[in-house]
Amino acid sequence: MLLLTNALIINEGKQFLGSVLIENLMIKAVYSQENTPHLEVETHDLQGKILMPGVIDDQVHFRDPGLTYKGNIQTESRAAVAGGVTSYMDMPNNNPPILTQQLLEQKYADAATKSMANFSFYMGASNDNLEEVLKTNPKNVCGIKVFMGSSTGNMLVDNRETLEGIFKNAPTLVATHCEDETTIRRNTQEYKEKYGEQMPFKYHSEIRSAEACKLSSLMAVELAQKHGTRLHVLHLSSGSEMELFRNDIPLKDKLITAEVCVHHLWFNQDQYDTYGARIKWNPAIKAESDRLALIKALNDDTLDVVATDHAPHTAEEKENSYFKTPSGGPLVQHSLVAMLQLAQQGYFDVNKVVEKMCHAPAIAFKVEKRGFIREGYFADLVVVDRQQPWTVDPSNILYHVGWSPFEGQNFDAKVISTYINGTRVYHQGEFIEDFRGQRITFSR
């Protein structure tokens, strides 16, 4: 057994000094400080630092299989663990795309030998694999991913009949990337004619506009309402989309849930001139008014979950001109500390950060026995020191691509330790390199 003592436990809207007893993989007991028993067991004294549940990131692209020059399950899960992410859900736009149950299970088998964190993988949808999609097991697969907007490979689903078939018959949660392809193509043509290959990055938010996002999000919501689908809309980026979602019912009762990513809460379109391709994501980072609307919606529970859309590309790929530069960037190592920095700046309460990054993904996806500090739950835990300032620079970036949009950023909080399934996998910059996480299961 292992006892974590003298912790400031942040969990389920409460903060208190206490201890957590771990036995094997699980949390055996949670004590207030005054009720902590004297036990002859291994003890880690946390000296008043924060102890919170591990972050569950419901949207990452670890580039494995097929694009491993950008990242792989081993390198990116290691970076995630250093950032306090104990479980992740990875997307199917790999090479080859994960469009069959056989490819999906091969990916799970591979992760079991590589992943430091706990893992789940989405089944991919295309215009012509509905039969395979409908075989997805809701008990051990996080969801079905539908690209209702531009995508790499054979993964854009724009056939209305196929969309109806997915939304009507999906055996589990459907997660959507929502951008209207027709609008994006029209805007792309217009801006390319106007500016040519050297178009400034600041127009990314005009090409992949709020209008394109809302048109597609509205279609997804209407399809879900029509068919009673369990829908999760990924990486919402505009204030205008917020009216599509509800905050008047508990998360556990929502059939339609909404996610926002850290970069849409942190950056705005005025920063394209500074960061250029490093903050080029799809959907685009938009106006400061959109950023503030997303923050408001997160605080009032219109937005349910915070994720990263971690999607690394090499520095060389990112140094191209606008139309040749891929969208996406690495984020899992810095998501928690960035959210805690926003809390420090007064945008959120720290309890809200824990709720949206740890509890809410577990509730929304019905993750079994993770996301909370509770007796009988897996001991996925993170220790954070909110008074240990540090600066992001190439020497401490762990992504395979070796860069971050946060380079040069000072953070006040630092992840000190990460426990996964009862084992301290990361501590003060050191890893248990041969540790492997588990496949996540779901109570559906």
N, C-alpha and C positions, 0 to 999 in steps of 0.2 A: 504493500500500500504506500501511497504518497500523500502527504498533507501540504497544501499550499496555505500558508498562514499570513496574517497581517496584510490582507488585501483590501483595497477599496473595490468591492464588488459592485459592478454596474450591470443590472439585469432586470428585465421586465418593469422598467420605469422606476426602479428603486436604486439607491446608492447606500451601501452600508459597509462598515468594517467587518470582515469575517474571514472564514477559512473554507476551503473545499477539500474534501477527502476523496482520493481517487483509488479505485481498486481495479486492477487489470485495465480494461478499456473504458471503464465507466465512472461516472460520478456516484460515489457511494453515499455521501452526505454533504450538506451545506450548513455551516454554522455561523451564527453571529459571533463577534469577537469574544464576548463575555461567556459564551456557551461552548467555546472550542475545548474539547477534552484534551487531556494530556495523553498522547499516544506514543508508544515506542515504535515509530515508523520513520522512514526517510521524510525530511521536512525541507521545503523551500520557503524561506522567509522573504516575502515580497516587499517588505519595508514600506507599506502604504501605497504602493503603486496600484494602478487600475488593473483589475482582473475582469475580463468580459468574455462572452462567448466568441468563438472563432467566427470570422466573417465568412458568409456563404455568397460567392460571386456567381450569379446565375447567367452570366454572359461573357465568355472568353473565347479567343481564337488562338490556341496554342500551336497551330500550324503543323500538327502531326496527325496523319501521315502526309508526306509528299511535298511539303514546303518547309522542310526542317532547316534550311539555310537561314530562315527568319527566326526560328524558335522551335522547340520541341517540348513534349510533355515533361521531360525531366528538368530542363533548364527553366521553363516558365513556372512549373509548379514549385520549384525551389525558390524562385523570386517571390511567388505568391505567399509562401510560408513565411518568408522574411518580412512580408508586409502584413501578417496577421490573417491571411486568407487560409482557412483550414479545409474548405470544400469549394469546388468549382463545377460549373456546367459548361461544357465546351461545344462549339458550333460545328456543323457538318460540312462547311464549304472547304473541304480538304482536297487533296489530289491523290486518289480519285474522290469525288464527292461521296458522302455517306448516304447513299440512296437505296441500299438494300440492307436487310436484316443481317446478312452474312458479313458485310463490311462493318456494320455497327458493332457486332460481337467481336470481330477481329480487333477493332479499336479498343474495346474494353479489355480484351486479353492483353494487348500491348501495354495499356496503362497500368495494369496490375504489376508489371515488372519495372515501370519507370516512374510512376507518379508519387511524389512525396506527400501530396495532399490527397484528401478524399475527392472522388470524381464521379461525374455523370456526363453522358454525351447525348445530344439531341439526335433524333432521326431526321434526316433531310427529306424535304419534299421537292418534287419537280412537276412539270406538266404531265408527266407520263409514268409516275411510279405509285399511283394511289393504292394499288393492291399491296405493295410492300409497306407503305405508310400505315395502313390499317392493321398490320400485324404487330405493331409496336406494343410492348408490354408496359402498362402503366405502373407496375410495381417496381421495376428496376431501370426505367428510362425516364429522364426528367421531362421530356416533351418532344413535340414535333416542331421543327423550325420551318417557317414559310417565309421566303423572301418575296414580299409584295412590293418590290422595288428593285433597283439594279443589283446584280449579284455577279460574282465570278462563276464561270463554268455553267453547267446545265441546271441552275438552281433558281432562276427567276420563274415564279409561278404567276402567270398573267392570263391563264385560261380560266374563264369564269366557271365553266362546268367543273374543272378540277378543284377550284377553290370551294365551290358548293359541296363537292364530294368530301373534301377534307373537313370542312366546318360541320357538316351534317353528321359525319360518321367517325370522327376522330375518337380513338379509345382513351385519349389522355389529353393533357394540356397542349394547346397550340400557341406557340410563340411566334410573333410576326415582326419582321422588319418592314416598316411602312413608309414608302416614298413612292409617289406616282411616277411611273416610268415615262409616260407620255409628256408630262409637264417638264421633267428633267431633260428629256431629249430636245424639246422645244427651246428651253432656256439655254442649253449647251450650245445649240446651233447659233442662237442669237448672240451670245457672248463671244463665241469663237470668231464669228464674222466681224465683230466690233473690235476685239483686242488681239486676235491671233494667238499664236503659241505662247507668247509672253504675257498672257493675261494675269493680272495681279490676283493673289490668293484671296484677297478680301471679297471677291465676288463669288466665292464658293457658296456663301449663304444665300446668294441671289439665284444661283443655278439650282441648288438643292434647297429650294425655298420652303418657307412655312406653308405656303399653299400646297406644294407637292406632298408635304408630310400630312397635312390635315385631310386632303382628299383620300389618301390611302388609309390613314387611321380610321376615318369615318367608314370606309368600305368594310374594314375588318370588324369594327364594332357592330355595324348593321348586320353583317353575316353572322356574327356570334349571337346577337339578339334574336335573329331569325331562327337559328338552329339550337339555341341553348348551349353553345360551345363554351368550354372553359378556355378563355382567351387571355393571353398575357402579351401586352404590347411593349416591345422593347425600345430602349433608348429614345424616349420622347424628348423633343428638342425645342418646341415652340409653345409660347403661352396660349396661342389660339386653340391648340389641341386639348387643353385642360378641361374645356366644357364637355368633352366626350365622356368624362369619367366621373365616378361618384365618390363622395366622401361621407355619405349619410348612413352607411351600414358598416359593420365590422369587416375587417379584411377576410376573416374566415368564411364570411357569407358572400363574398364577391365572386361572381362568375367571370367578370372582366376586370383584370388588374393592369397596373401601369408601372413601368420602370423608367428611371432616369439614370444617366451615367455621370460619373464624377466630372468629366471634362465639360459637360454642359452646365454644371453648377459652378465651375471654376473660371472658365475662359469666356470671352465674348468676341464678337466679330471685329471690334476695334483693335484686337491684338494680332490679327493676321499679318499686319505689316511688320510686327516684331518677330513672330514665330513662324510665319509662312506655312510650309508643308507639315511642320511638326504638329500643328493643330488642325490639319485637314482630316476630318472624320466624316463618315456618312452614318446618320444624318449630320448636316453641317452644324458647327457652332454658330449661333445666331446672335441677335442684338442683346445688349445689356438688359433691355426690357424683358426679353424672353428668359434670360438667366434669372432675373428677379422673380418672374412669374413661376418658374420651375421651383425655386426655393420656397415661395409661398405655398405652392401646391404640395410640396413635400411636407411642410409644417402642418398643413390642414388635412393631410391624409388623402388628398386627391391622387397623389403619386404614392405608390406603395413600397417600392423597392429601389435601392441604390446598387448599381453594378458598375462594371468598367468598360465592357466591350474591348478588352485588351486585345489588340490586333497589331503585332509588331511587323514592321518592315525594316529593311536595312537602311543605314544612314545614306548609302549610295542611292538607293531607290528614292529616298526622300529629298535628294538634292536635285531632282529633275524639275523641269518647268511644270506649270500647273496641270496641263492635260496629260502629262506623262507620269505624274506622281501618284502613287497609290494612296488611298485613304486608309487611315487607321494609325494607331500608335500604341506603345506599351504602357501599362498602367497598374498592373496588379500589385507591384511592390509598394506603391505610393498612394493607393486609394484610401486606406484607413487614415493615414496621417494627414492627407489632404482634407478629408471630411472633418477630422478633429481640429484642423487649423481653421476651417470655416466656422466651426463651433466656437473656437477661441475668438473669432472676429465678430461673434454675436448673431450669425445667421441661423444657427440651430442650437438647441440644447444637446448636451452630450448624450442624454438618454435617447434622444431622437436618432442620433447617429447609430447607436447600438440597435435600436428598434428596426431601422430601415436596412441595415447591412447584415444583421444577424437573425433577429426574430422573424422579420417579415418574409424573407426568402423561404424560411422553413415553413411558415404558415401557408404562403401562396402556392408552394410546390408540394405541400404535405410531406416534407422530408421527415423520415423516421428518426426520432430521438437525437436530433441535432438542432443547433441554433439557440439553445437556452442553457443556463446554468441550473439544472434540475437533477434531483436524485433519479437514477435510472437512465440518464441520458449519457451519450458518448462524451468523454472528457476532451472536447475540442475547445481550447481556451487560449486567450491571448493576454499577455502582460504588457502594459503600456506605461511608460513614464512620460507624463505630460510636461515635465520640466527638464527635458534633456534636448536642448536645441541642436540641430545639425543641418547641414547643407547638402543637397543632392549634387553629386559630381561624378564623373566617370569612374572614380576609384570605388564608389560604393553602389553603383548600378549593377544589378544582377541579371538583367535581361540578356538573352543571347545576342541581341543586336547592339547592346552596349550604350544605348542612348535613351533619354527620357525627355518629354516636353517640360518636365519640372527641373531640368538642370539649372543650377544656380539658385533654386528656391530654398529659402530657410524654413524649416518646420520646427515647431516648439515641442511636438510630441515624437517619441520614438518607440517602435516595437522592440521590447527587450527579449521576450520569450514567446514561443508558440508551442502549445501542446496539442497533439493530434492523437485521438484514441488513447489517451492516457500517458503518452510518451512525450517528453520535452524534446521535440525534434529540432528546435532552433533556440539558441541562447547566446546573446551578446556577440552575434556575428558568426557563431559556429553552428554547424549542422550535423545531425546524424545522417550521413550521406546515403546509407543503405536502407533507411526507413522507407516503407511504402504505405500509402493510404489505402482506404477501402472504397469499393463501389457503393455509392449512396443508394439507399432504398427509400420507397415512398409508401405511405399509408393511404392508398387509393382503392 
